[in-house]
């Protein structure tokens, strides 16, 4: 995600990242993304992503990426949101 967020920012897009508090110290906040907000935990992170994003794109990554995309997909199924998801 670092390359994608950096490229988007360099081309004038607004980039906003959400970092769980336990991960904030090791995350090099602000070095890649335009703005990063520290949230209390993973559930708050997913909720913040939902409220701020226009769409969701899954890129190769780890188990966190899987959790994020499946959460957003299940929230579509539960009619919590109707934002597009691309994998």
C-alpha positions in Angstrom: 0.0 0.0 0.0 2.9 2.3 0.5 3.7 2.6 -3.2 0.0 3.1 -4.1 -0.6 5.8 -1.4 2.7 7.6 -2.3 1.8 7.6 -6.0 -1.7 8.8 -5.4 -0.4 11.6 -3.1 2.3 12.6 -5.6 -0.5 13.0 -8.2 -2.6 15.3 -6.0 -5.0 12.8 -4.4 -5.9 13.0 -0.8 -4.6 9.9 1.1 -5.8 9.1 4.6 -4.6 6.1 6.5 -5.8 4.6 9.8 -3.4 2.9 12.2 -4.4 0.9 15.2 -2.8 2.4 18.4 -0.8 -0.8 19.1 0.8 -0.6 15.7 1.4 3.2 15.6 4.9 3.2 17.0 6.3 0.8 14.4 4.3 2.2 11.5 6.5 5.3 10.6 3.4 7.5 10.6 3.3 10.2 8.0 6.3 9.0 6.0 4.2 7.4 3.2 0.7 8.7 3.4 -0.5 12.2 3.3 -2.3 11.9 6.6 -2.6 9.1 9.1 -5.0 8.9 12.1 -4.3 6.7 15.0 -7.4 4.7 16.1 -8.0 2.6 19.2 -8.1 -0.8 17.5 -8.9 -2.9 14.4 -12.7 -2.6 14.6 -12.4 1.2 14.8 -10.0 1.1 11.9 -12.5 -0.8 9.7 -15.3 1.5 10.7 -13.2 4.6 9.9 -12.3 3.1 6.5 -15.9 2.5 5.8 -16.9 6.1 6.6 -14.1 7.8 4.7 -13.6 5.6 1.6 -15.4 5.9 -1.7 -14.5 2.3 -2.7 -12.4 -0.6 -1.6 -9.5 -2.2 -3.6 -7.8 -5.4 -2.5 -4.1 -5.6 -3.3 -1.7 -8.5 -2.5 -0.9 -8.5 1.2 -1.3 -10.5 4.3 -4.0 -11.6 6.6 -5.0 -8.0 7.5 -5.9 -7.4 3.8 -8.0 -10.6 3.8 -9.8 -9.4 7.0 -10.4 -6.0 5.6 -11.9 -7.1 2.2 -14.0 -9.8 3.7 -15.4 -7.4 6.4 -16.3 -4.9 3.7 -17.8 -7.6 1.5 -19.9 -9.0 4.4 -21.1 -5.5 5.3 -22.4 -5.2 1.7 -24.3 -8.5 2.2 -25.7 -7.1 5.5 -26.7 -3.9 3.8 -24.4 -1.8 5.9 -22.9 -0.1 2.8 -23.1 -0.3 -1.0 -19.6 0.9 -1.9 -17.8 -0.9 -4.7 -15.2 -3.5 -3.9 -12.5 -4.6 -6.4 -10.2 -7.6 -5.9 
